[in-house]
Amino acid sequence: MIVDAHHHLWRIEDGYRWLDAPELTPIRRSFGPDDLRRELSAAGVTRTVLVEGGRCDTAEAAVLLAYARSSAEIAGVVAWVDPADPALADTIAGYRRSPGGDLLVGVRPQLQAETDPDYLDREPVRRGLRTVAEAGLVFDAVVRADQLPALARAARDVPELRFVLDHLGKPRIRDGASGLAEWAAPIAALAASPNVTAKLSGLVTEADWAGWRVADLKPFVAEAVERFGPQRLMFGSDWPVCRLAADYQRVLSALDEALPPLSAAERAAVFGDTAVRAYRLRW
């Protein structure tokens, strides 16, 4: 069993403005369940977690949950929220009332867009984190490396919440040793909180898109395995964003090659079991 714990689907007409950037031309089109299904079948992936795609409005959730409801491959949805919204509990309840709402497994704001690296320390945001915990959902954190210390403080201070770190905190893989050095200490501090798991996802797009090699990924993957252990790591394709640097099957095979030697049980954790446990997936 292989579970892809992180991918996206979007309809370009729905207003994903971040895709207007010139360098994103290769993925500036709609990607739907049929496109996903072809990739999963070719790669031998069994189930997935569908993650909000940067539209940053509550209307997107209904579309994603409907996709999950009609697609057996999609085992869970992570929907967008504003963690500082005083009506957050009502938003989550509304998602759950939507068709497919039983497949809501987590929520995610676009933290990487916040200029303040200490945004997660704000009291309205901390209240939102506690609301997510009370709802029994995962909090997906897509952050930059400089935001990792604040995330570590939040994970420590809200131990009842299950945090999932997306893309390993976006280390600057393209910068090699210097990118590793600036990221290693904060990732170790974050991994010290047992309520945090992390996704081995989005790595190829943090490397040199045109010239990356598996060797570029290996030090970062090895550090993640050392700090989190296989039982708190999971594979994510970040498809279709990954297409900027590699196709779906190449992302999967690159992670397989980048991992240090692991037992069969440890590999099973990375490629499926951790995601099932972290998101409480069922099918």
C-alpha positions as a printed NumPy array, in Angstrom:
array([[  0.   ,   0.   ,   0.   ],
       [  1.281,   3.445,  -0.957],
       [ -0.493,   6.567,   0.32 ],
       [  0.274,   9.934,  -1.226],
       [ -0.234,  12.268,   1.741],
       [ -0.056,  15.505,  -0.234],
       [ -1.4  ,  16.498,  -3.622],
       [ -3.673,  19.155,  -5.107],
       [ -6.494,  19.52 ,  -7.6  ],
       [ -7.726,  22.817,  -8.975],
       [ -9.965,  24.381, -11.588],
       [ -8.067,  27.265, -13.128],
       [-11.262,  29.263, -13.621],
       [-11.822,  29.354,  -9.859],
       [ -9.172,  32.001,  -9.349],
       [ -5.873,  30.514,  -8.226],
       [ -4.045,  33.789,  -8.656],
       [ -0.676,  32.49 ,  -7.487],
       [ -0.527,  30.511, -10.731],
       [ -0.192,  33.781, -12.663],
       [  3.55 ,  33.871, -11.939],
       [  5.457,  33.425, -15.244],
       [  7.555,  30.525, -13.972],
       [  4.386,  28.545, -13.221],
       [  3.184,  28.385, -16.825],
       [  3.707,  24.574, -16.998],
       [  1.021,  24.014, -14.314],
       [ -1.311,  26.884, -15.198],
       [ -4.236,  24.681, -16.182],
       [ -6.933,  22.671, -14.474],
       [ -6.095,  19.344, -12.828],
       [ -9.007,  17.089, -11.873],
       [ -9.65 ,  13.608, -10.512],
       [ -9.235,  11.902, -13.889],
       [ -5.768,  13.44 , -14.295],
       [ -4.868,  12.278, -10.796],
       [ -6.193,   8.777, -11.357],
       [ -3.918,   8.246, -14.348],
       [ -0.874,   9.239, -12.286],
       [ -1.821,   7.011,  -9.361],
       [ -2.454,   4.009, -11.571],
       [  0.889,   4.368, -13.338],
       [  2.769,   4.793, -10.048],
       [  0.954,   2.083,  -8.082],
       [ -0.352,   4.503,  -5.446],
       [ -3.396,   3.281,  -3.532],
       [ -4.896,   6.256,  -1.687],
       [ -4.273,   9.983,  -1.282],
       [ -4.844,  13.055,   0.851],
       [ -6.095,  16.061,  -1.137],
       [ -4.79 ,  19.389,   0.202],
       [ -6.117,  22.907,  -0.379],
       [ -4.382,  24.618,  -3.263],
       [ -3.81 ,  28.217,  -2.275],
       [ -7.183,  29.611,  -3.322],
       [ -7.653,  30.776,   0.271],
       [-11.436,  30.882,   0.486],
       [-13.987,  28.638,   2.121],
       [-15.759,  27.872,  -1.165],
       [-12.865,  25.688,  -2.314],
       [-13.593,  23.135,   0.41 ],
       [-16.933,  22.136,  -1.124],
       [-15.227,  21.4  ,  -4.44 ],
       [-12.477,  19.31 ,  -2.848],
       [-14.849,  17.371,  -0.617],
       [-17.063,  16.614,  -3.617],
       [-14.018,  15.303,  -5.473],
       [-13.209,  13.053,  -2.527],
       [-16.778,  11.843,  -2.254],
       [-16.77 ,  10.703,  -5.884],
       [-13.17 ,   9.414,  -6.039],
       [-12.36 ,   6.233,  -4.139],
       [ -8.652,   7.033,  -4.296],
       [ -8.995,  10.213,  -2.206],
       [ -9.197,   9.101,   1.426],
       [ -9.126,  12.535,   3.055],
       [ -9.225,  16.286,   2.459],
       [ -7.247,  19.08 ,   4.114],
       [ -9.243,  22.296,   3.611],
       [ -8.231,  25.937,   3.909],
       [ -9.018,  27.953,   7.043],
       [ -8.033,  31.249,   8.598],
       [ -6.726,  30.194,  12.035],
       [ -7.335,  33.674,  13.487],
       [-10.988,  33.745,  12.426],
       [-13.224,  33.904,  15.541],
       [-15.828,  31.91 ,  13.58 ],
       [-13.388,  29.062,  12.847],
       [-15.472,  26.46 ,  14.676],
       [-18.486,  27.4  ,  12.557],
       [-16.406,  27.156,   9.373],
       [-15.265,  23.657,  10.274],
       [-18.829,  22.629,  11.137],
       [-19.978,  23.95 ,   7.768],
       [-17.352,  21.923,   5.964],
       [-18.52 ,  18.815,   7.752],
       [-22.106,  19.439,   6.676],
       [-21.053,  19.6  ,   3.02 ],
       [-21.374,  16.557,   0.758],
       [-18.23 ,  14.549,   1.472],
       [-17.738,  16.347,   4.783],
       [-17.023,  13.071,   6.549],
       [-13.768,  12.988,   4.567],
       [-12.44 ,  16.197,   6.133],
       [ -9.267,  15.136,   7.981],
       [ -7.389,  18.397,   8.424],
       [ -7.13 ,  22.109,   7.792],
       [ -4.389,  24.34 ,   6.403],
       [ -3.818,  28.084,   6.158],
       [ -1.192,  29.523,   3.848],
       [  1.285,  30.277,   6.632],
       [  4.133,  30.598,   4.143],
       [  2.508,  33.81 ,   2.88 ],
       [  2.714,  35.489,   6.317],
       [  5.591,  37.967,   6.462],
       [  5.835,  37.735,  10.259],
       [  7.895,  34.629,  11.128],
       [  6.271,  34.647,  14.585],
       [  2.688,  34.708,  13.283],
       [  1.875,  31.457,  15.08 ],
       [  2.644,  33.108,  18.433],
       [ -0.3  ,  35.488,  18.124],
       [ -3.036,  34.748,  20.643],
       [ -5.936,  34.709,  18.099],
       [ -3.985,  32.139,  16.097],
       [ -3.262,  30.051,  19.199],
       [ -7.002,  30.062,  19.974],
       [ -7.587,  28.824,  16.443],
       [ -5.119,  25.983,  16.925],
       [ -6.988,  24.895,  20.026],
       [-10.243,  25.025,  18.06 ],
       [ -8.753,  22.71 ,  15.431],
       [ -7.661,  20.323,  18.183],
       [-11.139,  20.326,  19.704],
       [-12.543,  19.444,  16.277],
       [-10.264,  16.399,  16.14 ],
       [ -8.551,  17.527,  12.946],
       [ -4.921,  17.712,  11.828],
       [ -3.296,  21.115,  11.386],
       [ -1.171,  21.086,   8.237],
       [  1.625,  23.66 ,   8.414],
       [  3.137,  24.922,   5.179],
       [  5.925,  27.163,   6.448],
       [  9.277,  28.557,   5.428],
       [ 12.429,  27.551,   7.268],
       [ 12.447,  30.852,   9.188],
       [  8.964,  30.065,  10.531],
       [  9.987,  26.712,  12.009],
       [ 10.872,  28.104,  15.48 ],
       [  7.378,  29.574,  15.897],
       [  5.856,  26.298,  14.738],
       [  7.969,  24.432,  17.297],
       [  6.662,  26.73 ,  20.043],
       [  3.078,  26.184,  18.908],
       [  3.509,  22.393,  18.846],
       [  4.985,  22.473,  22.335],
       [  2.268,  24.762,  23.716],
       [ -0.7  ,  22.987,  22.096],
       [  0.219,  19.332,  22.683],
       [ -3.342,  18.137,  22.116],
       [ -3.171,  19.15 ,  18.436],
       [ -1.774,  16.869,  15.726],
       [  0.553,  18.943,  13.544],
       [  1.749,  17.845,  10.115],
       [  4.698,  19.72 ,   8.626],
       [  4.387,  20.081,   4.86 ],
       [  7.449,  19.84 ,   2.599],
       [  9.831,  19.456,   5.575],
       [  9.523,  23.187,   6.216],
       [ 10.763,  24.1  ,   2.721],
       [ 14.534,  23.887,   3.238],
       [ 16.651,  25.632,   0.584],
       [ 17.839,  22.426,  -1.061],
       [ 19.154,  24.33 ,  -4.08 ],
       [ 21.698,  25.99 ,  -1.747],
       [ 23.181,  22.694,  -0.624],
       [ 25.201,  22.759,   2.598],
       [ 24.173,  26.277,   3.581],
       [ 20.504,  25.419,   3.135],
       [ 20.983,  22.323,   5.269],
       [ 22.819,  24.254,   7.99 ],
       [ 20.137,  26.915,   8.445],
       [ 17.358,  24.318,   8.534],
       [ 18.839,  21.497,  10.638],
       [ 18.643,  23.09 ,  14.098],
       [ 15.044,  24.368,  13.847],
       [ 13.848,  21.085,  12.363],
       [ 15.432,  19.234,  15.291],
       [ 13.63 ,  21.533,  17.748],
       [ 10.314,  20.925,  15.995],
       [ 10.804,  17.161,  15.86 ],
       [ 11.254,  17.139,  19.653],
       [  7.469,  17.513,  19.977],
       [  5.877,  14.066,  19.585],
       [  2.628,  15.557,  18.231],
       [  4.375,  16.561,  14.986],
       [  4.739,  14.41 ,  11.889],
       [  6.303,  15.575,   8.633],
       [  5.872,  15.068,   4.927],
       [  8.718,  14.117,   2.642],
       [  7.055,  16.215,  -0.025],
       [  7.778,  19.264,  -2.141],
       [ 11.517,  18.581,  -2.101],
       [ 12.218,  18.614,  -5.835],
       [ 10.776,  22.114,  -6.168],
       [ 13.061,  23.363,  -3.374],
       [ 15.99 ,  22.014,  -5.395],
       [ 17.223,  23.287,  -8.755],
       [ 14.221,  22.576, -10.99 ],
       [ 16.25 ,  21.91 , -14.098],
       [ 19.32 ,  20.175, -12.702],
       [ 18.474,  18.493,  -9.392],
       [ 19.797,  15.054,  -8.525],
       [ 18.798,  12.531,  -5.878],
       [ 22.11 ,  13.274,  -4.179],
       [ 20.84 ,  16.819,  -3.539],
       [ 17.879,  15.458,  -1.576],
       [ 19.695,  12.806,   0.443],
       [ 21.168,  14.991,   3.245],
       [ 17.779,  16.556,   3.958],
       [ 15.946,  13.236,   3.882],
       [ 18.579,  11.652,   6.12 ],
       [ 18.283,  14.481,   8.639],
       [ 14.48 ,  14.133,   8.656],
       [ 14.728,  10.382,   9.264],
       [ 17.241,  10.977,  12.059],
       [ 15.058,  13.563,  13.803],
       [ 11.513,  12.278,  13.245],
       [ 12.063,   8.572,  12.613],
       [ 10.162,   6.692,   9.907],
       [  7.065,   6.408,  12.102],
       [  6.567,  10.185,  11.891],
       [  7.389,  10.678,   8.224],
       [  5.187,  10.259,   5.168],
       [  5.487,  10.421,   1.404],
       [  3.756,  13.215,  -0.479],
       [  4.024,  13.919,  -4.2  ],
       [  2.962,  17.581,  -4.164],
       [  1.506,  16.848,  -7.601],
       [  0.85 ,  18.744,  -9.812],
       [  3.206,  21.401,  -8.398],
       [  6.02 ,  18.837,  -8.606],
       [  5.68 ,  18.907, -12.402],
       [  7.783,  22.07 , -12.373],
       [ 10.775,  19.851, -11.583],
       [  9.737,  16.216, -12.086],
       [  6.811,  14.014, -13.046],
       [  4.852,  11.988, -10.496],
       [  6.725,   8.724, -10.899],
       [ 10.107,  10.458, -10.732],
       [  9.17 ,  12.096,  -7.422],
       [  8.199,   8.728,  -5.976],
       [ 11.305,   6.952,  -7.236],
       [ 13.57 ,   9.793,  -6.071],
       [ 12.312,   9.509,  -2.504],
       [ 12.708,   5.739,  -2.647],
       [ 16.339,   6.247,  -3.662],
       [ 17.007,   9.133,  -1.253],
       [ 15.932,   7.27 ,   1.88 ],
       [ 18.667,   5.708,   4.033],
       [ 18.529,   1.936,   4.627],
       [ 15.255,   1.078,   6.408],
       [ 13.501,  -2.086,   7.47 ],
       [ 10.389,  -3.245,   5.636],
       [  8.204,  -1.948,   8.482],
       [  9.948,   1.437,   8.428],
       [  9.501,   1.776,   4.684],
       [  5.841,   0.819,   5.053],
       [  5.467,   3.645,   7.573],
       [  6.939,   6.261,   5.239],
       [  4.965,   5.133,   2.207],
       [  1.608,   4.611,   3.873],
       [  1.192,   3.718,   7.524],
       [  2.189,   7.115,   8.954],
       [ -0.333,   8.92 ,   6.769],
       [ -3.11 ,   6.514,   7.728],
       [ -2.35 ,   6.988,  11.409],
       [ -1.726,  10.757,  11.372],
       [ -4.857,  11.597,   9.402],
       [ -6.925,   8.71 ,  10.772],
       [ -7.778,   7.637,   7.258],
       [-10.343,   4.955,   6.622],
       [-11.755,   3.294,   3.534]])
